[in-house]
């Protein structure tokens, strides 16, 4: 199996280096910041689902998820989905044209708000990245 070099950069991001040429030692010397703490892992140790890539952390020789960061990412996804669902109703609401479907549009927007309030609570109560992903997928 292919090997990967993983380390955490100065901003706290988990970084991966894929050695293409030379030994691991040569790649470390040439491509990693001087003095950085790193480990060499098999690529199978790296999650294949990249939904919460920004929440990956290193725990020994494993890649794990920071649950609080997963929740923050989940909330960002939730907000984008809510905005997409609001979009068809926004023009009607903004123009406030008499006799238009304003009341219907506002009722639809309230239903969307209610739906995503539940999603927000569910994300806050989630105990794993898999749970957060399932919550977001169910909100479609």
Kinemage of the C-alpha trace (Angstrom):
@kinemage 1
@onewidth
@group {chain A} dominant
@subgroup {mainchain}
@vectorlist {calphas} color= white
{ca unk a 1} P 0.000 0.000 0.000
{ca unk a 2} L 1.013 3.588 -0.570
{ca unk a 3} L 2.331 5.638 2.298
{ca unk a 4} L 1.398 9.164 3.326
{ca unk a 5} L 3.209 11.602 5.549
{ca unk a 6} L 0.888 13.524 7.851
{ca unk a 7} L 1.599 16.518 10.040
{ca unk a 8} L -0.208 19.478 11.544
{ca unk a 9} L 0.722 22.900 10.173
{ca unk a 10} L 1.082 26.122 12.165
{ca unk a 11} L -2.614 26.958 11.603
{ca unk a 12} L -3.742 23.615 13.056
{ca unk a 13} L -4.642 22.016 9.715
{ca unk a 14} L -3.841 18.376 9.107
{ca unk a 15} L -1.574 18.147 6.076
{ca unk a 16} L -0.755 15.197 3.853
{ca unk a 17} L 2.266 14.622 1.681
{ca unk a 18} L 2.199 11.905 -0.942
{ca unk a 19} L 5.757 10.745 -1.597
{ca unk a 20} L 6.224 10.354 -5.335
{ca unk a 21} L 9.991 10.178 -5.685
{ca unk a 22} L 12.808 9.423 -3.288
{ca unk a 23} L 12.799 7.946 0.164
{ca unk a 24} L 10.515 9.067 2.970
{ca unk a 25} L 13.496 10.760 4.599
{ca unk a 26} L 14.250 12.734 1.412
{ca unk a 27} L 10.646 13.827 1.068
{ca unk a 28} L 10.532 14.888 4.731
{ca unk a 29} L 13.766 16.870 4.342
{ca unk a 30} L 12.628 18.574 1.128
{ca unk a 31} L 8.864 19.031 1.524
{ca unk a 32} L 7.989 19.415 5.213
{ca unk a 33} L 8.578 22.489 7.360
{ca unk a 34} L 11.758 22.127 9.399
{ca unk a 35} L 11.241 20.518 12.792
{ca unk a 36} L 7.608 19.584 12.232
{ca unk a 37} L 6.294 16.518 14.043
{ca unk a 38} L 5.089 13.974 11.471
{ca unk a 39} L 4.132 10.341 11.087
{ca unk a 40} L 4.141 8.011 8.114
{ca unk a 41} L 0.921 6.071 7.674
{ca unk a 42} L -0.596 3.742 5.151
{ca unk a 43} L -3.125 5.516 2.938
{ca unk a 44} L -5.815 3.177 4.300
{ca unk a 45} L -5.536 5.085 7.618
{ca unk a 46} L -6.911 8.211 5.923
{ca unk a 47} L -10.708 8.541 5.753
{ca unk a 48} L -12.151 8.328 2.262
{ca unk a 49} L -15.198 10.474 3.081
{ca unk a 50} L -14.056 14.086 2.835
{ca unk a 51} L -17.253 15.708 4.132
{ca unk a 52} L -15.551 16.799 7.337
{ca unk a 53} L -12.001 17.112 5.974
{ca unk a 54} L -11.552 20.416 7.795
{ca unk a 55} L -12.170 18.619 11.109
{ca unk a 56} L -9.517 15.937 10.714
{ca unk a 57} L -6.887 15.725 13.432
{ca unk a 58} L -4.009 13.411 14.095
{ca unk a 59} L -4.153 11.060 17.027
{ca unk a 60} L -0.937 9.072 17.114
{ca unk a 61} L -0.761 7.306 13.772
{ca unk a 62} L -4.476 7.707 13.042
{ca unk a 63} L -6.641 10.383 11.508
{ca unk a 64} L -9.640 11.215 13.682
{ca unk a 65} L -12.390 13.845 13.646
{ca unk a 66} L -12.705 16.807 15.997
{ca unk a 67} L -16.443 16.591 16.751
{ca unk a 68} L -16.828 20.307 17.502
{ca unk a 69} L -15.253 21.169 14.136
{ca unk a 70} L -17.518 18.598 12.444
{ca unk a 71} L -20.517 20.319 13.998
{ca unk a 72} L -19.300 23.728 12.781
{ca unk a 73} L -18.881 22.330 9.261
{ca unk a 74} L -22.317 20.717 9.537
{ca unk a 75} L -23.843 24.058 10.512
{ca unk a 76} L -22.193 25.743 7.514
{ca unk a 77} L -23.695 23.082 5.240
{ca unk a 78} L -27.077 23.515 6.978
{ca unk a 79} L -26.995 27.279 6.402
{ca unk a 80} L -26.177 26.850 2.697
{ca unk a 81} L -28.998 24.332 2.262
{ca unk a 82} L -31.428 26.648 4.026
{ca unk a 83} L -30.393 29.568 1.782
{ca unk a 84} L -30.960 27.410 -1.304
{ca unk a 85} L -34.451 26.534 -0.113
{ca unk a 86} L -35.205 30.187 0.694
{ca unk a 87} L -34.084 31.406 -2.749
{ca unk a 88} L -37.325 30.787 -4.698
{ca unk a 89} L -39.293 32.709 -2.067
{ca unk a 90} L -36.849 35.603 -1.574
{ca unk a 91} L -37.887 37.622 -4.633
{ca unk a 92} L -41.563 37.498 -3.686
{ca unk a 93} L -40.749 38.593 -0.139
{ca unk a 94} L -38.346 41.368 -1.206
{ca unk a 95} L -40.687 42.935 -3.779
{ca unk a 96} L -43.792 42.719 -1.566
{ca unk a 97} L -46.054 43.108 -4.586
{ca unk a 98} L -49.718 43.471 -3.589
{ca unk a 99} L -51.787 40.498 -4.666
{ca unk a 100} L -48.687 38.338 -5.103
{ca unk a 101} L -48.051 35.111 -3.302
{ca unk a 102} L -46.415 37.002 -0.412
{ca unk a 103} L -48.386 35.177 2.290
{ca unk a 104} L -47.702 31.812 0.722
{ca unk a 105} L -44.005 32.623 0.275
{ca unk a 106} L -43.669 33.711 3.897
{ca unk a 107} L -45.447 30.547 5.079
{ca unk a 108} L -43.014 28.474 3.011
{ca unk a 109} L -40.073 30.380 4.475
{ca unk a 110} L -41.369 29.747 7.998
{ca unk a 111} L -41.657 26.026 7.267
{ca unk a 112} L -38.033 26.090 6.064
{ca unk a 113} L -36.958 27.941 9.228
{ca unk a 114} L -38.757 25.371 11.377
{ca unk a 115} L -37.205 22.463 9.474
{ca unk a 116} L -33.678 23.808 9.854
{ca unk a 117} L -34.175 24.700 13.525
{ca unk a 118} L -34.694 20.982 14.121
{ca unk a 119} L -31.637 20.173 11.983
{ca unk a 120} L -29.593 22.672 14.026
{ca unk a 121} L -30.637 21.028 17.297
{ca unk a 122} L -29.954 17.563 15.907
{ca unk a 123} L -26.453 18.591 14.797
{ca unk a 124} L -25.768 20.119 18.216
{ca unk a 125} L -26.821 16.829 19.853
{ca unk a 126} L -24.922 14.552 17.457
{ca unk a 127} L -22.195 12.334 18.871
{ca unk a 128} L -20.343 11.383 15.681
{ca unk a 129} L -19.473 12.730 12.226
{ca unk a 130} L -21.562 9.925 10.730
{ca unk a 131} L -24.603 11.120 12.670
{ca unk a 132} L -24.096 14.693 11.467
{ca unk a 133} L -23.799 13.549 7.869
{ca unk a 134} L -26.990 11.451 8.178
{ca unk a 135} L -28.852 14.450 9.652
{ca unk a 136} L -27.759 16.656 6.747
{ca unk a 137} L -28.663 14.031 4.159
{ca unk a 138} L -32.111 13.573 5.700
{ca unk a 139} L -32.743 17.324 5.424
{ca unk a 140} L -32.823 17.205 1.627
